Amino acid sequence: MPGKRRSMRKTREVLRLHFDLRLGQRQIARSVQISQSTVHEYLARFAASGLSWPLPPEVGDPTVTRCKPPGCWVLGSKIMGPICL
């Protein structure tokens, strides 16, 4: 069964707290009100994606959406792999 879908706003907040404020995963989880394992998953997917922080302007909220097959993401017109944001 697939997990609950999270908002891009929460994903960006996790990345901001990690990279800008250098908070630990437990602190981020409490702040964003998600589990520590979800924070870990977001950070692992971001690391595997090859993107850098801060995100480039072309990676705006409307351009980052889930697509089929499950686990893939679309960044603009580029389909990313299953472990990407």
MIMAR-441789 format. One record per residue (C-alpha): residue number from 1; residue in one letter; chain; x, y, z. Coordinates in Angstrom, 1 decimal. Example, Ala and Ser with C-alpha at 12.3 -4.5 7.8 and 13.67 -1.06 7.14 Angstrom:
2
{1; A; A; {12.3; -4.5; 7.8}}
{2; S; A; {13.7; -1.1; 7.1}}
***
This chain:
85
{1; M; A; {0.0; 0.0; 0.0}}
{2; P; A; {1.5; 3.4; -1.0}}
{3; G; A; {2.2; 5.9; 1.7}}
{4; K; A; {0.4; 9.2; 2.2}}
{5; R; A; {1.4; 11.8; -0.3}}
{6; R; A; {3.3; 14.8; 1.1}}
{7; S; A; {3.1; 18.3; -0.1}}
{8; M; A; {6.0; 19.9; -2.0}}
{9; R; A; {5.9; 22.7; 0.6}}
{10; K; A; {6.9; 20.2; 3.4}}
{11; T; A; {9.6; 18.7; 1.1}}
{12; R; A; {11.1; 22.2; 0.6}}
{13; E; A; {10.8; 22.9; 4.3}}
{14; V; A; {12.7; 19.7; 5.1}}
{15; L; A; {15.5; 20.7; 2.7}}
{16; R; A; {15.6; 24.2; 4.0}}
{17; L; A; {15.9; 23.2; 7.6}}
{18; H; A; {18.6; 20.6; 6.7}}
{19; F; A; {20.8; 22.7; 4.4}}
{20; D; A; {20.2; 26.3; 5.6}}
{21; L; A; {19.7; 25.8; 9.4}}
{22; R; A; {21.8; 22.5; 9.7}}
{23; L; A; {19.1; 20.9; 11.9}}
{24; G; A; {19.2; 17.2; 12.6}}
{25; Q; A; {16.6; 14.8; 11.3}}
{26; R; A; {14.8; 14.4; 14.6}}
{27; Q; A; {14.5; 18.2; 15.0}}
{28; I; A; {13.3; 18.6; 11.4}}
{29; A; A; {10.7; 15.8; 11.9}}
{30; R; A; {9.3; 17.6; 15.0}}
{31; S; A; {9.3; 21.0; 13.3}}
{32; V; A; {7.5; 19.8; 10.1}}
{33; Q; A; {5.3; 17.2; 12.0}}
{34; I; A; {6.4; 14.2; 10.0}}
{35; S; A; {8.2; 11.0; 11.0}}
{36; Q; A; {12.0; 10.9; 11.2}}
{37; S; A; {12.0; 8.1; 8.6}}
{38; T; A; {10.2; 10.4; 6.2}}
{39; V; A; {12.8; 13.1; 6.7}}
{40; H; A; {15.5; 10.5; 6.1}}
{41; E; A; {13.7; 9.4; 2.9}}
{42; Y; A; {13.4; 13.0; 1.6}}
{43; L; A; {17.0; 13.7; 2.2}}
{44; A; A; {18.1; 10.4; 0.6}}
{45; R; A; {16.0; 11.0; -2.5}}
{46; F; A; {17.3; 14.5; -2.8}}
{47; A; A; {20.9; 13.3; -2.6}}
{48; A; A; {20.3; 10.7; -5.3}}
{49; S; A; {18.5; 13.2; -7.5}}
{50; G; A; {21.7; 15.1; -8.3}}
{51; L; A; {20.0; 18.4; -7.6}}
{52; S; A; {21.7; 21.1; -5.5}}
{53; W; A; {20.4; 23.4; -2.8}}
{54; P; A; {19.0; 25.9; -3.2}}
{55; L; A; {16.9; 24.4; -6.0}}
{56; P; A; {17.3; 26.1; -9.4}}
{57; P; A; {14.4; 28.4; -10.4}}
{58; E; A; {13.2; 26.0; -13.1}}
{59; V; A; {12.3; 23.5; -10.3}}
{60; G; A; {9.3; 25.4; -9.0}}
{61; D; A; {6.4; 23.8; -7.1}}
{62; P; A; {4.1; 23.5; -10.2}}
{63; T; A; {6.7; 21.7; -12.2}}
{64; V; A; {7.5; 19.0; -9.7}}
{65; T; A; {4.7; 16.4; -9.8}}
{66; R; A; {4.3; 12.7; -9.4}}
{67; C; A; {3.8; 10.7; -12.6}}
{68; K; A; {3.4; 7.1; -13.7}}
{69; P; A; {5.0; 4.6; -13.1}}
{70; P; A; {4.7; 5.0; -9.3}}
{71; G; A; {7.9; 6.5; -7.8}}
{72; C; A; {8.8; 8.6; -10.8}}
{73; W; A; {8.7; 12.4; -10.8}}
{74; V; A; {8.5; 15.0; -13.6}}
{75; L; A; {10.8; 18.1; -13.4}}
{76; G; A; {9.4; 20.3; -16.2}}
{77; S; A; {9.4; 18.0; -19.1}}
{78; K; A; {12.1; 15.6; -17.8}}
{79; I; A; {11.0; 12.4; -16.2}}
{80; M; A; {13.3; 11.5; -13.3}}
{81; G; A; {14.0; 8.0; -11.9}}
{82; P; A; {12.3; 6.2; -9.1}}
{83; I; A; {14.5; 7.7; -6.3}}
{84; C; A; {14.3; 11.3; -7.4}}
{85; L; A; {12.3; 14.2; -6.0}}
***
